[in-house]
Amino acid sequence: MLETLQVIWFILWALLWAVYFVLDGFDLGLGSLLPFIGSNEEERRIMYNAAGPFWDGNEVWLISAGGVTFAAFPKVYAVMFSALYAPLLVLLFALIFRAVSFEFRGKVESGVWRGFWDLVHFLSNLVPALLLGVTFANLFMGIPIDGEGVFHGTLMGLVNGYSIAGAIFFLVMFMLHGSLWLAIKSQGELQTRAVASATLLWPVMLILLVAFLVLTFFNTDLFNNYWSNPLLLLLPVVALAGLLGVRCMLRRGQLWKAWMCSAVYIIGVTFFGVMGMFPRMLISSVDPTATLTAFNASSSELTLKIMLGVALVMVPIVLLYQFWVYRLFSHSLSAEDLKDEHAY
């Protein structure tokens, strides 16, 4: 029973990260595109308000992923947040400044003031997108931890060719996702520019996908699980189908379907990486016996049972609430919407 629960929670752990990447991914991508798509004040405000009702709720899934790591796999949480303390702290501060940029930008009627917070907003979305790519690339490749969970590397040691490729891959993936969201939420020239951006980013994403898969083959052992369990090859197939679906739906002008295909792509990519690690969660690059897995780093059977019961009740409630929010604010934005007192 314990082993079954450990597998279930490993899959849920992967799912929470995938949901976070899908939902906050478009926020990160949208903010990273701000200097390149928003050509005037009205368009920049529309970009802010395209994420406005959603960004804080989307971050709940990051907290959930961290909370599940802490409760279901406490050893993984302890070692991960110790070894990757610096990049995770930078990620946290970036997300804090992103929240501040939403609230402070409109407090003073000054072009300099707004320009400063636009820069803060851009950087506080760009940096997390890059850091998430660096972090997960290092998790796939392995980090230098010993049997006591002590990290023997340096911050700069986390920056290598493969992690840089991961950072660029994540950034473009989020920018594609964000440009599709902006296309849904905008009108006129801004929508045309957003569609053009998505169309331009799509082949770049395809090239990066192939390149990252090749680099993953040579820098990690993630493919071993796929050779031994061919059924898992459905995951990269699903991811590729989602990416091809983006292109197909863009050509048809079906923007919501294009965004949903992008979501499928992100979920497929996330599960491809995490299931390639299974059952490992923190791979030691210096001592294979020090690797933390879903089986040697989990909480007790009772804890996992209680958590599963809570998750089965609370997660559907959260999903229903978010579905309601997205449905409520599903309309595209115009200049009239910016006159609302609650608009950013």
Buried (B, 14 or more C-beta within 10 A) or exposed (E): EBEEBBBBBBBBBBBBBBBBBBBBBBBBBBBBBBBEBBEEEEBBBBBBBBBBBBBBBBBBBBEBBBBBBBBBBBBBBBBBBEBBEEBBEBBEEBBEBBEBBBEBBBEEEEEEBBEBBBEBBBBBBBBBBBBBBBBBBBBBBBBBBBEEBEBBBEEEBBEBEBBBBBBBBBBBBBBBBBBBBBBBBBEEEBBEBBBEBBBEBBEEBBEBBEEBBEBBEEBBBBBEBBEEEEEBEBBBEBBBBBBBBBBEBBEEEBBEBBBBBBBBBBBBBBBBBBBBBBBBBBBBBEEEEBBBBBBBBBBEBEBBBEBBEEBEEEBEEBEEEBEEEEEEBEEBBEEEBBEEEEBB
